[in-house]
Amino acid sequence: MIKIKRDLEKIIKRHRAFAGLEDMEGPLLCINILGNDLAASYEKTFAGIPRDREVRPQDIDLDIFLEEARHYILLHEEIGLDSIYSVEPYFWIPWMEAIMGCPIYAGKNSFYSEPFIGDWKSFDWEIDLSGENAWLQKLLSMSEALVEAFGDKYPISSSTHLRGPADMMSAALGQKRFPLEIYDNPEEIKKLCDICTDAFIDVAGRSNRIASGAKFKGSTVNYFGIWTEDVCQYYQDDAVVFLSPEFYREFILESHLKIDRNFPSTFYHNHPVSLYVVEELIRFPNLRMIEIDRELEAIGPSLEEMIPACRKIQDHGKALIINFGETDFDEDFIEYETKAAFENLSSKGLCIYICAGDIEDGLRKAGAVNNIFKIF
C-alpha cells in the first residue's frame, strides 16, 4: 500500500478531457523524471542483472523492483502537474523479443536483444506462449505483483513496453537482414509478421486482463502514464524506418490494423524519421493517441517542421503527444519549441511530455511550457 497525497481524481479529469479532445485549460503537461539512462534509473534492480551472460527472467529481483517502483511513484507525486507515474513491469526489458526467443543481454545502461532465426528452414514457425515460456510468465507475474502492491490506490498500466511485429521481426532476424529478407523471401516475412502480430495481441491481452483486476479503476498507457477509462494499448514499430511507404503498406499495415481492432483503443509511438506512417494511422478506427518524439537536431526535424503532421493528427480526431524525450533539452529550448505548438496547434487533445533529470529540472521545464500556455 502507498499513501498518495495528490487529488488523483482531479488529475484524471484532465486526462479524460485530453483523451476525449474536450476543452481544457491548456494542454496536458506531464513530466517524467527518470532521466535518459532509463534502465539504469532502477539502480538496484539493474545492478542485480548480470553483464557477462544472457539475462534470464529470474535475474530480475521482484522485491527490489517493487521497492524502486514505490520510490518512483512517490517521487512523481512531488512534481505534481498532470503526471501519473506509469506502474508497469520492468519497462526496459525487450519483452516481446524475449518471449519470442531472442537472447537478451544487459549493456552499460540498457538492454538489447540478439537475433535467433538463423535460416528459415530451422525456424519452427511458432512462438511458444504456454506456461513453459519463462519470459512470458515473468511478465505476467510482475503484472500481478504490481496490482497487488499498488492497485488499490494507484492506476496500473494496461501493459508494459511491447514492441510491434516489425520490431519483433527486426530483432529476430537482425536489423540489416530484416529489410533484405523482404526482397529475398517476401512470403516468409508475411508469414512471420502474422505470427508476431498474433503473439503481440495474445501477450498484451493477458497483461491487460491482469491490470483490469485492480481496484483503482481505469488504467494508464505504459511509460506515458496517460489515464484512460478503457484499455488503451501501446505499441510501436521503430523498424518501419527501414521500409519504404510502399513496403510498409504491403507488409506491416494490415498487422497494425489488426492490433488496432483487437483493443478498445490504441496508442502509437512514432519517431520523426518514420512520420510517413501517420498517413495511414490517422484512418485507424480505434487509434486514439499518436506520440511523436522531438529528437536532437542531429536526428530529427524541429517541432515547427513537424507541424503539418501534427495538424493532420489533430484534424483526424486523434490526441497528440509531443515528447521532449531528451534531458539535454533545456528550458529555453522547450519554451521556444512549445511556442510553435501554441501558435499552430489546438490545446484540445494535446499533451506536452517532458523528460527531466530530477525534480528541479522538471519544474524548470514545466515553467517554460507555462510561460507559453499559462496552464497553472
C-alpha positions in Angstrom: 0.0 0.0 0.0 1.1 3.6 -0.7 -0.3 6.9 0.5 -1.0 9.3 -2.4 -1.3 12.9 -1.3 -2.4 14.4 -4.6 -6.0 14.5 -5.8 -5.8 11.8 -8.4 -9.5 12.3 -9.4 -8.8 15.9 -10.3 -5.8 14.8 -12.4 -7.8 12.0 -14.1 -10.4 14.5 -15.0 -7.8 16.4 -17.1 -6.6 13.1 -18.6 -10.2 12.2 -19.6 -10.6 15.6 -21.2 -7.4 15.2 -23.1 -8.3 11.7 -24.5 -11.8 12.9 -25.3 -10.5 16.0 -27.2 -12.5 18.2 -24.8 -11.9 21.8 -23.9 -9.4 22.1 -21.1 -7.1 24.8 -19.6 -4.0 24.4 -21.8 -2.6 21.1 -22.9 -1.9 18.1 -20.6 1.5 18.7 -19.1 3.4 15.5 -17.9 6.9 15.3 -16.6 8.9 12.1 -16.4 11.9 12.4 -14.0 13.7 9.2 -14.7 16.4 10.8 -16.9 17.9 9.4 -20.1 19.5 6.2 -18.7 16.2 4.7 -18.2 17.1 1.1 -17.4 19.8 2.2 -15.1 17.4 4.6 -13.3 16.1 1.5 -11.5 19.6 1.3 -9.9 19.2 -1.6 -7.5 17.2 -3.7 -10.0 19.6 -3.1 -12.8 22.7 -3.7 -10.6 21.5 -7.3 -10.0 21.4 -8.1 -13.7 24.5 -10.0 -15.0 26.6 -8.4 -17.7 28.7 -11.4 -18.6 26.0 -13.8 -19.8 22.5 -13.9 -21.3 19.9 -12.4 -19.0 17.3 -14.8 -17.6 13.8 -13.9 -16.1 14.9 -14.9 -12.6 17.7 -12.3 -12.7 15.0 -9.6 -12.1 14.5 -9.4 -8.4 10.8 -8.7 -7.9 11.1 -7.4 -4.3 13.8 -4.9 -5.2 11.8 -3.9 -8.3 8.7 -3.2 -6.3 10.7 -1.2 -3.8 12.0 1.0 -6.6 8.6 1.3 -8.3 7.2 2.6 -5.0 10.0 5.1 -4.8 9.3 6.5 -8.3 5.5 6.7 -7.7 6.2 8.8 -4.6 8.9 10.8 -6.4 6.5 11.8 -9.2 4.0 12.9 -6.6 6.4 15.6 -5.7 6.4 17.1 -9.2 2.6 17.4 -9.4 1.2 18.7 -12.6 -0.6 16.1 -14.7 1.9 13.4 -14.3 0.7 9.9 -13.4 3.7 7.6 -13.0 3.4 4.5 -15.1 3.2 1.4 -12.9 4.2 -1.5 -15.2 6.5 -4.5 -15.4 10.2 -3.6 -15.9 9.8 -1.3 -18.9 13.3 -1.7 -20.3 13.3 -5.4 -20.9 12.6 -6.1 -24.6 9.7 -8.3 -23.6 8.2 -9.4 -26.9 11.7 -10.1 -28.3 12.5 -12.2 -25.2 9.1 -14.0 -25.3 9.5 -14.9 -29.0 13.0 -16.4 -28.4 15.7 -13.7 -28.8 18.6 -13.9 -26.3 18.6 -10.8 -24.0 21.7 -9.0 -22.7 22.4 -6.1 -20.4 24.7 -3.3 -21.6 26.1 -0.4 -19.7 22.7 1.2 -19.0 20.2 -0.6 -21.2 19.1 -4.0 -22.5 19.4 -5.3 -26.0 18.4 -8.5 -27.9 20.3 -10.7 -30.4 18.8 -12.4 -33.5 17.8 -16.0 -33.2 16.4 -17.0 -36.6 19.5 -18.3 -38.5 17.7 -19.6 -41.5 14.0 -20.2 -42.5 14.3 -24.0 -42.6 15.4 -24.2 -39.0 12.7 -21.9 -37.7 9.7 -23.9 -36.4 7.1 -21.1 -37.2 5.7 -21.0 -33.8 6.1 -18.8 -30.7 5.5 -20.7 -27.5 3.0 -18.8 -25.4 2.4 -21.6 -22.9 3.3 -21.8 -19.3 6.7 -23.1 -20.4 7.7 -19.7 -21.7 9.7 -18.3 -18.7 9.8 -14.7 -20.0 6.0 -14.6 -20.5 5.4 -16.0 -17.1 7.8 -13.4 -15.6 5.9 -10.6 -17.4 2.6 -11.8 -16.1 3.8 -12.4 -12.5 5.2 -8.9 -12.4 1.9 -7.5 -13.5 0.1 -9.5 -10.8 2.6 -8.2 -8.2 2.1 -4.6 -9.2 -1.7 -4.9 -9.0 -1.4 -6.4 -5.5 1.2 -3.8 -4.3 -0.3 -0.6 -5.7 -3.6 -1.3 -7.5 -5.8 -0.3 -4.6 -4.6 3.3 -4.5 -3.0 4.0 -7.9 -3.8 3.3 -11.6 -1.9 0.4 -13.1 -0.6 0.4 -16.7 -2.6 -1.8 -19.0 0.6 -3.5 -20.3 4.3 -2.7 -20.4 6.6 -1.6 -23.3 5.6 -4.1 -26.0 7.2 -3.6 -29.5 5.1 -4.5 -32.6 5.6 -7.0 -35.3 8.1 -5.1 -37.4 10.3 -4.6 -34.4 9.9 -8.2 -33.4 11.0 -9.4 -36.9 13.9 -6.9 -37.0 15.1 -8.3 -33.6 14.6 -12.0 -34.6 16.4 -11.6 -38.0 18.8 -8.7 -37.3 18.4 -5.1 -38.4 20.5 -5.5 -41.5 18.9 -8.7 -42.6 15.2 -7.7 -42.0 14.7 -5.3 -44.9 16.8 -7.6 -47.2 14.5 -10.5 -46.5 11.6 -8.5 -47.8 13.2 -8.7 -51.2 14.6 -12.2 -50.9 11.8 -14.0 -49.0 8.6 -11.9 -49.0 6.3 -14.7 -48.3 8.3 -15.8 -45.3 8.2 -12.3 -44.0 4.4 -12.1 -44.3 4.0 -15.4 -42.5 6.4 -14.3 -39.7 4.6 -10.9 -39.4 1.3 -12.7 -38.9 2.8 -14.9 -36.2 4.3 -11.9 -34.4 1.1 -9.9 -34.6 -0.9 -12.7 -33.1 1.7 -13.1 -30.3 1.6 -9.4 -29.5 -2.2 -9.4 -29.3 -2.2 -12.5 -27.0 0.5 -11.2 -24.7 -0.9 -7.7 -24.4 -4.4 -9.1 -23.8 -3.2 -11.3 -20.9 -1.4 -8.4 -19.3 -4.4 -6.1 -19.7 -6.7 -8.6 -18.1 -4.4 -8.7 -15.0 -4.2 -4.9 -14.8 -8.0 -4.7 -15.1 -8.3 -6.6 -11.9 -7.0 -3.7 -9.9 -9.5 -1.9 -7.6 -8.4 1.5 -8.9 -10.5 1.8 -12.0 -9.1 2.7 -15.4 -5.5 2.2 -16.5 -2.6 4.1 -17.9 -0.7 3.8 -21.1 2.7 2.4 -20.3 5.6 4.8 -19.8 3.5 7.9 -20.7 1.1 7.3 -17.8 -1.9 8.7 -19.5 -5.1 7.5 -17.8 -8.0 6.1 -19.8 -11.2 4.5 -18.7 -10.8 1.6 -21.0 -7.6 -0.1 -22.0 -5.6 2.0 -24.5 -3.0 -0.4 -25.8 0.5 1.0 -26.6 2.5 -0.3 -29.5 5.5 0.8 -31.6 7.4 -0.3 -34.6 10.5 1.7 -34.9 11.8 -0.8 -37.5 9.4 0.6 -40.2 12.2 3.2 -40.7 13.9 0.5 -42.7 10.9 0.3 -45.1 9.6 2.4 -47.8 6.0 3.6 -47.5 5.1 1.0 -50.2 6.7 -1.8 -48.3 5.0 -0.6 -45.1 1.6 -0.8 -46.7 2.3 -4.2 -48.2 3.9 -5.9 -45.3 3.0 -4.2 -42.0 -0.1 -2.1 -42.4 -2.6 -5.0 -42.0 -0.9 -6.1 -38.9 -1.2 -2.7 -37.4 -4.8 -2.6 -38.3 -5.3 -6.0 -36.7 -3.7 -4.8 -33.4 -5.9 -1.6 -33.5 -9.1 -3.6 -34.0 -8.3 -6.0 -31.1 -8.3 -3.4 -28.3 -10.8 -0.8 -27.2 -8.4 1.9 -28.1 -4.7 2.1 -29.1 -1.7 4.4 -28.7 1.1 4.5 -31.3 4.6 5.7 -30.6 6.4 7.2 -33.6 9.7 8.9 -34.5 10.1 11.8 -36.9 12.1 9.6 -39.3 9.0 7.5 -40.0 6.4 10.2 -40.0 5.1 8.8 -43.3 3.1 6.2 -41.3 0.9 9.0 -39.9 -0.9 9.0 -43.3 -2.2 5.5 -42.6 -2.6 5.7 -38.8 -5.0 8.6 -38.8 -7.5 6.3 -40.5 -7.4 3.6 -37.9 -10.8 3.2 -36.2 -9.6 2.6 -32.6 -6.4 4.7 -32.6 -6.9 7.4 -30.0 -3.4 8.8 -29.5 -0.3 9.3 -31.5 3.0 10.2 -29.9 5.8 11.9 -31.8 9.3 12.3 -30.3 11.0 15.6 -30.6 14.6 14.4 -31.0 18.0 16.0 -31.1 18.8 18.2 -34.1 21.3 15.6 -35.3 18.5 13.0 -35.5 15.2 14.7 -36.3 13.5 17.9 -37.5 12.3 20.7 -35.3 8.8 20.8 -34.0 8.0 23.7 -36.4 8.9 21.4 -39.3 6.6 18.6 -37.9 3.6 20.9 -37.5 1.9 19.7 -40.7 2.0 16.1 -39.5 0.8 17.2 -36.0 -2.1 19.1 -37.5 -3.1 16.2 -39.6 -3.2 14.0 -36.4 -5.4 16.5 -34.7 -7.6 17.2 -37.7 -8.5 13.5 -37.9 -9.6 13.4 -34.2 -6.6 11.8 -32.7 -5.0 13.0 -29.5 -1.4 14.1 -29.9 1.6 13.7 -27.5 4.7 15.7 -28.2 7.5 14.0 -26.4 10.6 16.1 -25.4 12.4 12.8 -24.6 15.9 14.1 -24.0 17.1 15.6 -20.7 19.6 17.6 -22.8 16.7 19.9 -23.9 16.9 22.9 -21.6 14.1 25.2 -20.6 14.9 27.9 -23.2 14.7 25.3 -26.0 11.5 23.8 -24.7 9.9 27.3 -24.4 10.9 28.1 -28.0 9.6 24.8 -29.3 6.4 25.0 -27.2 5.6 28.3 -28.8 5.3 26.6 -32.2 2.7 24.3 -30.7 0.9 27.2 -29.1 0.8 29.1 -32.4 -0.1 26.2 -34.7 -2.0 23.5 -32.8 -5.1 23.2 -30.8 -4.8 22.6 -27.0 -7.7 20.1 -27.3 -6.2 16.6 -27.3 -2.6 18.0 -26.9 -0.1 16.7 -24.4 3.4 18.1 -23.8 5.5 15.3 -22.3 8.9 16.2 -20.9 11.8 14.0 -19.7 13.8 15.6 -16.8 16.8 14.6 -14.9 15.4 15.4 -11.4 12.5 17.3 -9.8 14.2 20.7 -10.0 14.9 20.2 -13.7 11.4 19.1 -14.3 9.9 22.1 -12.6 12.1 24.5 -14.6 11.0 22.8 -17.8 7.3 22.9 -16.7 7.7 26.6 -16.0 9.0 27.1 -19.6 5.8 25.4 -21.0 3.7 27.5 -18.6 5.3 30.7 -19.9 3.6 29.9 -23.3 0.3 28.1 -22.4 -0.4 29.6 -18.9 -1.6 26.3 -17.5 -1.0 27.0 -13.8 
